[in-house]
Amino acid sequence: MLRHRSIPRVLTVTEPIKPAVAAVFDSPHSGTDYPADFNAVLNRQILRQAEDTFVDELFAQAPEFGITLLQAHFPRSYIDPNRSCLDLDPSLLAEPWPDRIEPGQKVELGCGLIWRNCPPDEAIYDRLLSLDAVRNRITGYYQPYHDALTELLDQTWDKFGRVYHVNCHSMPSLSNPQSPEGPGHRRPDFALGDQDGKTCAAEFTELVRETMAAMGYDVRVNDPYKGAELVRVYSNPEQGRHSLQIEISRALYMDEARFEKSNGFETLQRNLIKLMEVVGDFATDAPR
């Protein structure tokens, strides 16, 4: 029986149902529970373009291989756990933010900590956000997710002396204006991001790449995504903390316009189950 620990409407941790291995998977962007205070002017169909739809389901079998799974329930367009808390857009705020902020490239694209736009370039709000509203999103959603991931990674590292963290995402099959490569580019089937080798051992990245490529998928490394906050902040390969971002083309498993599973969903899920088995075995056998 699966064992769950949840914060309602925020997150769920599903613990392993067989002996735990030194691996943690997380799905930070598959949430579909839209908070009542969101009050976006866009309809849900447009907002859902920001979701990593069904990614939590694709990796739901991770606990069967000893891997702990963390999933967010809130949507990334409300607040994005894969951003730094400093990456806040001042143009969204009704008052100056009282603490330090460092708006970066994602803010320029409209998708910082709190998104301003939804692809292709639709304004999410017709109002400015109060400081209290932003603080509520940080303390009620963003911080609990990071706290949970920190706890899971630390517990795993304490037990095994190493941890392999896989940060799970999906991507539109065609790039949009918020994409790093610009709009209109066809994506590969899988994109693995380790920030050019900084966030995990090369052998782990290669293991995942080779496993999926052997199944016939087009797999690229650090192209078009190199990995963002959730792999950057929790990784330290020299200390045995390895984080790898995995992006899956939505064309493999869903109708991107209707947000419905396609006939490819079950095939992809079966292949990801094979990947999780490989990762579980690797995490078990890897040296401290």
Disulfide bonds with the S-S distance in Angstrom:
none
